[in-house]
Amino acid sequence: QGQLVESGGGLVQRGGSLRLSCEAPGTIFSVYVMEWYRQPPGKQRDLVALTTTDGNTHVANSVKGRFTISRDYAKNTVVLQMNSLKPEDTAVYYCSARRVGGRPEYWGQGTQVTVSS
């Protein structure tokens, strides 16, 4: 608990941008697949994007072309850059870490993203 520290959420208008950051201990960052999930009100938590230890990335179809995920190896931080935001992107966003082939073992505290129309 408390291993992943998120920052960067907030309120933005449609079409705006936000940048979420997730800082992890080096022992996790260097070994684990890092992911971003989101959970809209009353809905399930879904995967948004992931990055492997060697920097390969995957983003969900719903955000492809608008969101990018990247690793800052100097800061042990995973960044989710969100552009062209839509009201349907409104959710609590969670950072997670898992081993290859495994389920998330660590979660951040969550950060609220609200997109107004």
Secondary structure as GFF3:
##gff-version 3
##sequence-region A 1 117
A	DSSP	beta_strand	5	7	.	.	.	ID=ss1
A	DSSP	beta_strand	10	13	.	.	.	ID=ss2
A	DSSP	beta_strand	18	23	.	.	.	ID=ss3
A	DSSP	alpha_helix	26	29	.	.	.	ID=ss4
A	DSSP	beta_strand	33	39	.	.	.	ID=ss5
A	DSSP	beta_strand	46	51	.	.	.	ID=ss6
A	DSSP	beta_strand	57	59	.	.	.	ID=ss7
A	DSSP	three_ten_helix	61	63	.	.	.	ID=ss8
A	DSSP	beta_strand	67	72	.	.	.	ID=ss9
A	DSSP	beta_strand	77	82	.	.	.	ID=ss10
A	DSSP	three_ten_helix	87	89	.	.	.	ID=ss11
A	DSSP	beta_strand	91	98	.	.	.	ID=ss12
A	DSSP	beta_strand	106	107	.	.	.	ID=ss13
A	DSSP	beta_strand	111	116	.	.	.	ID=ss14
###
